[in-house]
Amino acid sequence: MNLNFEQFSVGDVINFEKTFQQEDFEKFAQISGDLNPLHHDAEYAADYANNHLIVPLHLIIGPLSRIAGMNFPGAPSLYLSHSVRAVSQLKYGETITYSAKIIALNPAKRVMKIRVLGLVGARVIFDAEMNTRALRFEWDQEIDCKVSKASLKKRVLITGSSGAIGSAIARKFAEEGWSLLLHSRSKRELNEDALMSEDNISLELIDADLSTNKGLEKLIERIEILGDIGAVIHTASPPLNAPLRDLVEINYSALKSISTAVLPQMCRQQYGKIMSIGSTAMLSLIDGFEDYAASKSMAASYLKRLDAGLSAYGVNGYVFAPDFVATEYSKEIRGSAPSLLPGEVASKLYDALTTASSFMTVQYIGSSGAGVYGFVPSSTGEEGSPLSVAASKSDEGESFIFEGDDEEKLVKGIKSILRNASIEEIRNGGMGLTPGWDSLAQIQIMLEVEGLFKRKFSSADFESLKTYNSILTAMTTKVTF
């Protein structure tokens, strides 16, 4: 097959799988000279490696050579460089999926930058960046892996699509050329003809009661068969006055189950957007919305953690919180209050989902705001003052104020390790909360802090100081060296 460098685009992805067995280590050991018992001695591993043997990182990343030599770019490749970060451990017998995505191209020099993830489901084993160069502009080669071409128009799953907001969102995505998987609880009243009139629209409808295991399993089975969900918009919800248990089942538990099903395929594509439809009631007390707001806040907390762990790999969580919307759903509670139209919500939501927006978008009549959701410092800044729950603005200068060179120095030091995390996420986060702040990054951060401030931390400190605030507090008690 005739190939040329111009066929490649930023966003192109390939995937393939491999399973390492213990006999692979024997070959690796002969070549590398690595005889570490963690990789081959079961008794040693029982004491020091959580009772399982660990596949060596350099054995795991061997297939990076396949990516360069057979795919990106292929036969005429020159392997220039790579950087690798171990995230979690791989056991022998586990199947690891390699996801390689082109993230930058230099056509003049025929150079490409590739991000590679090693995945077991949605668990990241390693992430890497590699640079390769094609020695020729054109060459002949058989295809090794199927390339998923770059496209911003993916398949979107919209739950609760027969409701006024859900159907408006479906029409907006249809107009923009996305493929649709539309869910509703029972036979839809959705106007399929209006959606199918759009050019090149792939439309699939599925009815399932998400409050039952059977209904949830039906939807998840279809998600896994399709394997190409690029976005999820969860609009399904019981009535506002439904029992709290019913609200939690749909607004939180069903969303979490759906997310668990789509995350492996999103990670393989290194692209994914999961959005919960919330409400401004999450930010203020509105009579009649207490249980609804509580269940939506559970969803927001879950998606915020998801976003923190996977945003560095192109998979994001979002919350979209409109004010009152002119639908039958909220008619009894909103009364004659001014309301948004479903079409207005759909348009703003689409913009928020398809641009580099903040975690949470709040839409009012004639205005909107963006930021994060959770605890933020009170405006007084006094010690012991209460924390408030809010969607804080993404403008870091407005939401957080720092005093003293040490605090600024600490933020910059952590930022040098967590390059994909915002300053706000660092200041209010920690291990498991801030994007990229995992167990390996924890060690790197503590070493960086020791070097920056010339303070010595114990091994216990390395284990316990897992948040920005705890590190900042501990710095005042440590002696310099």
C-alpha positions as CSV (number, residue, x, y, z in Angstrom):
1,M,0.0,0.0,0.0
2,N,1.3,3.4,-0.9
3,L,1.5,5.8,2.1
4,N,2.6,9.4,2.4
5,F,3.2,11.8,5.3
6,E,0.2,14.0,4.4
7,Q,-2.2,11.2,5.2
8,F,-1.6,11.7,8.9
9,S,-3.6,14.2,11.0
10,V,-3.4,15.5,14.5
11,G,-6.0,13.3,16.4
12,D,-5.4,10.1,14.5
13,V,-5.5,7.1,16.9
14,I,-4.5,3.5,16.8
15,N,-5.1,0.7,19.3
16,F,-3.8,-2.8,19.8
17,E,-3.5,-5.2,22.7
18,K,-0.9,-7.4,24.3
19,T,-0.7,-9.8,27.2
20,F,2.6,-10.4,28.9
21,Q,3.4,-13.8,30.5
22,Q,6.2,-14.8,32.8
23,E,8.1,-16.4,30.0
24,D,8.3,-13.0,28.3
25,F,10.3,-11.8,31.3
26,E,12.8,-14.6,30.9
27,K,13.6,-13.3,27.4
28,F,13.6,-9.7,28.7
29,A,16.0,-10.6,31.5
30,Q,18.5,-12.2,29.0
31,I,18.6,-9.0,27.0
32,S,18.4,-6.4,29.7
33,G,20.2,-8.1,32.6
34,D,17.3,-7.1,34.9
35,L,16.9,-9.9,37.4
36,N,14.9,-8.0,40.0
37,P,12.9,-10.6,42.1
38,L,9.8,-8.3,41.9
39,H,9.4,-9.6,38.3
40,H,9.9,-13.3,38.8
41,D,10.1,-14.5,42.4
42,A,6.6,-15.2,43.8
43,E,7.7,-15.4,47.4
44,Y,9.5,-12.1,47.2
45,A,6.5,-10.5,45.5
46,A,4.2,-11.8,48.3
47,D,6.2,-9.7,50.8
48,Y,6.9,-6.6,48.8
49,A,4.5,-6.3,45.8
50,N,1.0,-6.9,47.1
51,N,1.3,-10.6,46.4
52,H,1.7,-10.4,42.7
53,L,4.6,-10.2,40.2
54,I,5.1,-6.9,38.4
55,V,5.8,-6.7,34.7
56,P,8.9,-4.5,34.2
57,L,8.1,-1.1,32.8
58,H,10.7,-1.4,30.0
59,L,9.1,-4.7,28.9
60,I,5.7,-3.0,28.9
61,I,6.9,-0.1,26.8
62,G,8.6,-2.3,24.2
63,P,5.7,-2.0,21.8
64,L,6.4,1.8,21.5
65,S,8.9,0.6,18.9
66,R,6.0,-1.1,17.0
67,I,4.1,2.2,17.1
68,A,6.9,4.1,15.5
69,G,8.2,1.4,13.1
70,M,4.8,0.0,11.9
71,N,2.3,2.8,12.3
72,F,3.3,6.4,13.2
73,P,4.9,7.0,10.7
74,G,5.8,3.4,9.7
75,A,8.6,1.7,7.8
76,P,10.8,4.8,7.1
77,S,10.6,5.9,10.8
78,L,13.5,7.4,12.8
79,Y,12.8,7.1,16.5
80,L,13.9,10.4,18.0
81,S,13.0,10.4,21.7
82,H,10.4,9.5,24.3
83,S,9.4,10.3,27.9
84,V,7.6,7.7,30.0
85,R,5.7,8.0,33.3
86,A,4.7,4.9,35.3
87,V,1.2,5.3,36.7
88,S,0.2,1.9,38.0
89,Q,1.5,-1.7,38.0
90,L,0.7,-4.4,35.4
91,K,0.4,-8.1,36.4
92,Y,1.4,-11.0,34.2
93,G,-1.7,-12.3,32.4
94,E,-3.5,-8.9,32.3
95,T,-4.3,-7.6,28.8
96,I,-3.0,-4.1,28.2
97,T,-4.4,-1.9,25.5
98,Y,-2.0,0.5,23.8
99,S,-3.6,3.8,22.6
100,A,-1.3,5.9,20.4
101,K,-2.6,9.4,19.3
102,I,-0.9,11.9,17.1
103,I,-0.8,15.2,19.1
104,A,1.4,17.4,16.9
105,L,2.8,17.3,13.3
106,N,5.6,19.1,11.6
107,P,5.1,18.4,7.8
108,A,8.1,20.4,6.7
109,K,10.4,18.1,8.7
110,R,8.1,15.0,8.7
111,V,8.2,14.9,12.5
112,M,5.3,13.8,14.7
113,K,4.6,13.8,18.4
114,I,2.6,10.9,19.7
115,R,0.9,10.4,23.1
116,V,0.8,6.8,24.1
117,L,-1.3,5.3,27.0
118,G,-1.1,1.8,28.3
119,L,-4.6,0.8,29.6
120,V,-6.3,-2.0,31.5
121,G,-9.9,-0.9,31.0
122,A,-9.9,2.7,32.1
123,R,-6.9,2.2,34.4
124,V,-3.8,3.9,33.1
125,I,-0.6,1.7,33.5
126,F,1.7,4.3,31.9
127,D,1.6,7.4,29.8
128,A,4.3,8.4,27.3
129,E,5.2,11.0,24.7
130,M,7.3,10.0,21.8
131,N,8.8,11.8,18.8
132,T,9.4,10.2,15.4
133,R,10.5,11.3,12.0
134,A,9.7,9.9,8.6
135,L,12.9,9.5,6.5
136,R,10.8,9.7,3.3
137,F,7.7,11.6,2.2
138,E,6.2,8.6,0.4
139,W,6.6,4.8,0.9
140,D,5.0,1.4,0.5
141,Q,3.8,-0.6,3.5
142,E,1.1,-2.9,4.6
143,I,-1.2,-1.5,7.3
144,D,-0.4,-2.8,10.8
145,C,-3.2,-1.2,12.8
146,K,-6.5,0.4,11.7
147,V,-6.3,4.2,12.1
148,S,-9.2,6.0,13.6
149,K,-9.1,9.3,11.8
150,A,-9.4,12.6,13.7
151,S,-12.9,14.0,14.0
152,L,-14.6,16.3,16.5
153,K,-18.0,14.9,15.5
154,K,-18.3,11.7,17.5
155,R,-21.2,9.6,18.7
156,V,-23.1,11.2,21.6
157,L,-25.3,9.3,24.1
158,I,-28.1,11.5,25.4
159,T,-30.2,10.0,28.2
160,G,-33.7,11.2,28.9
161,S,-33.9,12.3,25.2
162,S,-37.7,12.4,25.0
163,G,-37.9,15.3,27.6
164,A,-38.0,18.9,26.4
165,I,-34.3,19.6,27.3
166,G,-33.0,16.2,26.1
167,S,-34.8,16.5,22.7
168,A,-33.5,20.0,22.2
169,I,-30.0,18.8,22.9
170,A,-30.4,15.9,20.5
171,R,-31.5,18.3,17.7
172,K,-28.6,20.6,18.3
173,F,-26.1,17.7,18.1
174,A,-27.9,16.4,15.0
175,E,-27.6,19.9,13.3
176,E,-23.8,19.8,14.1
177,G,-23.4,16.4,12.4
178,W,-22.9,14.1,15.4
179,S,-24.1,10.5,15.4
180,L,-26.8,9.9,18.1
181,L,-27.6,7.2,20.6
182,L,-30.8,8.5,22.2
183,H,-32.2,6.9,25.3
184,S,-35.5,7.3,27.0
185,R,-37.4,5.4,29.6
186,S,-40.2,4.2,27.3
187,K,-41.5,4.7,23.8
188,R,-40.3,8.0,22.6
189,E,-42.3,11.0,21.5
190,L,-39.1,12.3,19.9
191,N,-39.6,13.5,16.3
192,E,-37.2,11.1,14.6
193,D,-38.0,12.6,11.2
194,A,-36.7,16.0,12.3
195,L,-33.4,14.4,13.3
196,M,-33.1,12.1,10.3
197,S,-33.6,15.0,7.9
198,E,-30.1,16.2,8.8
199,D,-27.4,15.1,6.3
200,N,-25.2,12.1,7.3
201,I,-26.8,11.6,10.7
202,S,-26.5,8.1,12.3
203,L,-29.4,7.8,14.7
204,E,-30.2,4.9,17.1
205,L,-32.9,4.8,19.7
206,I,-33.0,2.7,22.8
207,D,-35.6,2.6,25.6
208,A,-34.6,1.4,29.1
209,D,-35.7,2.1,32.6
210,L,-32.5,3.2,34.3
211,S,-34.0,2.7,37.8
212,T,-33.8,-1.1,37.2
213,N,-30.8,-3.4,36.7
214,K,-32.4,-4.9,33.6
215,G,-32.8,-1.4,32.0
216,L,-29.3,-0.3,32.9
217,E,-27.8,-3.5,31.7
218,K,-29.6,-3.1,28.4
219,L,-28.2,0.4,27.8
220,I,-24.7,-0.6,28.9
221,E,-24.7,-3.7,26.7
222,R,-25.4,-1.4,23.7
223,I,-22.7,1.1,24.7
224,E,-20.1,-1.7,24.8
225,I,-21.2,-3.2,21.5
226,L,-21.0,0.2,19.7
227,G,-17.6,1.0,21.3
228,D,-17.4,4.5,19.9
229,I,-19.2,6.8,22.4
230,G,-17.4,10.2,22.4
231,A,-19.8,12.1,24.7
232,V,-22.5,11.3,27.3
233,I,-25.0,13.9,28.3
234,H,-27.1,12.7,31.2
235,T,-30.4,14.5,31.3
236,A,-32.5,11.6,32.6
237,S,-34.1,12.3,36.0
238,P,-37.1,11.3,38.0
239,P,-39.7,14.0,38.8
240,L,-38.5,16.8,41.1
241,N,-40.7,15.6,43.9
242,A,-39.6,12.0,43.6
243,P,-38.2,10.2,46.7
244,L,-34.6,10.9,47.3
245,R,-33.7,7.3,46.7
246,D,-35.2,7.4,43.2
247,L,-33.4,10.7,42.4
248,V,-30.0,9.2,43.6
249,E,-30.6,6.1,41.5
250,I,-31.0,8.0,38.3
251,N,-29.0,11.2,38.8
252,Y,-26.0,9.6,40.4
253,S,-25.9,5.8,40.4
254,A,-27.0,5.4,36.7
255,L,-24.6,8.1,35.6
256,K,-21.7,6.3,37.4
257,S,-22.6,3.0,35.8
258,I,-22.9,4.5,32.3
259,S,-19.5,6.3,32.9
260,T,-17.9,3.0,33.9
261,A,-19.0,1.5,30.7
262,V,-17.9,4.3,28.4
263,L,-14.6,5.2,30.0
264,P,-12.5,2.3,28.6
265,Q,-13.5,3.2,25.0
266,M,-13.0,6.9,25.7
267,C,-9.5,6.3,27.1
268,R,-8.7,4.2,24.0
269,Q,-9.6,7.1,21.8
270,Q,-8.0,9.6,24.2
271,Y,-11.2,11.7,23.9
272,G,-14.4,11.7,25.9
273,K,-16.9,14.1,27.4
274,I,-19.3,13.1,30.2
275,M,-21.7,15.8,31.3
276,S,-24.4,15.9,34.0
277,I,-27.3,18.3,33.6
278,G,-27.6,20.0,37.0
279,S,-29.4,23.1,38.1
280,T,-28.7,26.5,39.7
281,A,-30.5,24.9,42.7
282,M,-27.2,23.2,43.4
283,L,-25.8,26.7,44.3
284,S,-28.7,28.1,46.4
285,L,-31.6,26.9,48.5
286,I,-34.8,26.7,46.5
287,D,-37.8,25.3,48.2
288,G,-38.8,22.0,46.6
289,F,-35.4,21.4,45.0
290,E,-33.5,20.1,48.1
291,D,-33.4,16.4,47.2
292,Y,-33.0,17.0,43.5
293,A,-30.1,19.4,44.2
294,A,-28.5,16.8,46.6
295,S,-28.6,14.0,44.0
296,K,-27.1,16.4,41.3
297,S,-24.4,17.4,43.7
298,M,-23.4,13.7,44.1
299,A,-23.1,13.5,40.3
300,A,-20.9,16.7,40.3
301,S,-18.6,15.3,42.9
302,Y,-18.1,12.1,41.0
303,L,-17.5,13.8,37.7
304,K,-15.0,16.2,39.3
305,R,-12.9,13.3,40.6
306,L,-13.2,11.7,37.1
307,D,-12.1,14.9,35.5
308,A,-9.1,15.2,37.9
309,G,-7.9,11.7,37.0
310,L,-8.4,11.6,33.3
311,S,-8.4,15.2,31.9
312,A,-4.7,14.9,31.1
313,Y,-5.6,12.1,28.7
314,G,-8.4,13.9,26.8
315,V,-11.3,12.6,28.9
316,N,-13.3,15.2,30.8
317,G,-16.2,15.4,33.3
318,Y,-18.6,18.4,33.2
319,V,-21.6,19.8,34.9
320,F,-24.1,22.1,33.1
321,A,-26.4,24.0,35.5
322,P,-29.2,26.0,33.9
323,D,-31.7,28.2,35.7
324,F,-35.4,27.5,35.4
325,V,-36.3,26.1,32.0
326,A,-39.7,26.5,30.4
327,T,-40.7,22.8,30.5
328,E,-43.5,20.8,32.1
329,Y,-40.9,19.1,34.3
330,S,-40.4,22.2,36.5
331,K,-43.7,24.0,35.9
332,E,-45.2,23.3,39.3
333,I,-42.2,24.7,41.2
334,R,-41.1,27.6,39.0
335,G,-44.6,29.1,38.6
336,S,-44.4,32.3,36.7
337,A,-40.6,32.9,37.2
338,P,-38.7,34.0,34.1
339,S,-37.3,30.9,32.4
340,L,-34.8,29.8,29.7
341,L,-36.0,28.0,26.6
342,P,-34.9,24.4,25.9
343,G,-33.2,25.6,22.7
344,E,-31.2,28.2,24.6
345,V,-30.0,25.5,27.0
346,A,-29.0,23.2,24.1
347,S,-27.0,25.8,22.3
348,K,-25.1,26.9,25.4
349,L,-24.5,23.4,26.4
350,Y,-23.1,22.4,23.0
351,D,-20.6,25.3,23.2
352,A,-19.6,24.3,26.7
353,L,-19.0,20.7,25.7
354,T,-17.1,21.3,22.5
355,T,-14.8,24.1,23.7
356,A,-12.1,24.2,26.3
357,S,-14.6,25.2,29.0
358,S,-14.4,25.0,32.8
359,F,-15.7,22.0,34.7
360,M,-19.0,23.7,35.5
361,T,-21.1,26.1,33.4
362,V,-24.0,28.0,35.0
363,Q,-26.6,29.5,32.7
364,Y,-29.0,32.3,33.7
365,I,-31.3,34.3,31.5
366,G,-29.1,36.5,29.4
367,S,-25.8,35.5,31.1
368,S,-23.7,32.6,32.1
369,G,-20.7,31.8,34.3
370,A,-18.0,29.1,34.4
371,G,-15.8,27.6,37.1
372,V,-15.5,24.7,39.4
373,Y,-17.8,23.1,41.9
374,G,-17.0,22.5,45.6
375,F,-15.6,24.1,48.6
376,V,-13.9,27.5,48.1
377,P,-12.3,29.9,50.7
378,S,-14.7,32.5,52.2
379,S,-14.0,36.1,51.1
380,T,-12.9,37.2,54.6
381,G,-9.8,35.1,54.6
382,E,-9.9,34.9,58.4
383,E,-8.5,31.8,60.1
384,G,-11.3,29.5,61.2
385,S,-13.9,31.2,58.9
386,P,-16.4,28.8,57.3
387,L,-16.1,27.4,53.9
388,S,-18.8,27.8,51.3
389,V,-20.1,25.6,48.6
390,A,-20.1,27.4,45.2
391,A,-19.3,27.3,41.6
392,S,-16.2,29.4,41.9
393,K,-15.1,31.4,38.9
394,S,-12.2,30.0,36.8
395,D,-10.4,33.3,37.0
396,E,-7.8,32.3,39.6
397,G,-7.1,35.9,40.6
398,E,-10.7,36.4,41.7
399,S,-11.3,33.2,43.6
400,F,-8.0,32.7,45.4
401,I,-5.5,35.2,46.9
402,F,-2.0,34.2,48.0
403,E,0.2,36.1,50.4
404,G,4.0,35.4,50.6
405,D,6.7,34.2,48.3
406,D,6.8,30.7,49.8
407,E,3.2,30.0,48.8
408,E,3.7,31.2,45.2
409,K,6.9,29.2,45.1
410,L,5.2,26.0,46.3
411,V,2.4,26.4,43.7
412,K,5.0,26.8,40.9
413,G,7.0,23.9,42.2
414,I,4.0,21.5,42.1
415,K,2.9,23.0,38.8
416,S,6.3,21.9,37.3
417,I,5.3,18.3,38.1
418,L,1.6,18.6,37.3
419,R,1.7,20.4,34.0
420,N,-1.9,19.7,33.1
421,A,-3.4,20.9,36.4
422,S,-4.5,24.5,36.8
423,I,-3.2,26.6,39.7
424,E,-6.7,26.6,41.3
425,E,-6.8,22.7,41.1
426,I,-3.3,22.6,42.8
427,R,-4.2,25.0,45.6
428,N,-7.4,23.3,46.5
429,G,-6.4,19.7,45.7
430,G,-4.1,16.8,46.4
431,M,-3.4,13.2,45.5
432,G,-6.5,11.8,43.8
433,L,-8.1,15.2,43.5
434,T,-5.8,17.2,41.2
435,P,-5.2,16.0,37.6
436,G,-2.0,14.0,37.5
437,W,-1.4,13.9,41.3
438,D,-1.1,10.2,41.7
439,S,1.2,8.1,43.9
440,L,4.2,8.5,41.6
441,A,3.6,12.3,41.3
442,Q,3.4,12.4,45.1
443,I,7.0,11.3,45.4
444,Q,8.1,13.7,42.7
445,I,6.3,16.6,44.4
446,M,7.8,15.9,47.8
447,L,11.3,15.7,46.2
448,E,10.7,18.9,44.4
449,V,9.5,20.6,47.7
450,E,12.6,19.4,49.5
451,G,14.9,20.8,46.8
452,L,13.0,24.1,46.5
453,F,12.8,24.9,50.2
454,K,15.9,23.0,51.5
455,R,13.7,21.1,54.0
456,K,14.0,17.4,54.8
457,F,10.8,15.2,54.9
458,S,10.6,11.7,56.4
459,S,9.3,8.7,54.5
460,A,6.1,9.0,56.7
461,D,5.8,12.6,55.4
462,F,6.0,11.4,51.9
463,E,3.0,9.1,52.6
464,S,0.9,11.5,54.7
465,L,1.3,14.9,53.1
466,K,-1.0,14.3,50.2
467,T,-2.6,17.8,49.8
468,Y,-1.3,21.2,49.0
469,N,-2.5,22.6,52.3
470,S,-0.9,19.8,54.3
471,I,2.5,20.3,52.6
472,L,2.2,24.1,53.1
473,T,1.5,23.6,56.8
474,A,4.3,21.0,57.3
475,M,6.9,23.4,55.7
476,T,6.7,25.7,58.7
477,T,7.7,22.9,61.0
478,K,10.6,21.4,59.1
479,V,14.2,22.6,59.5
480,T,16.3,23.6,56.6
481,F,19.4,21.6,55.5
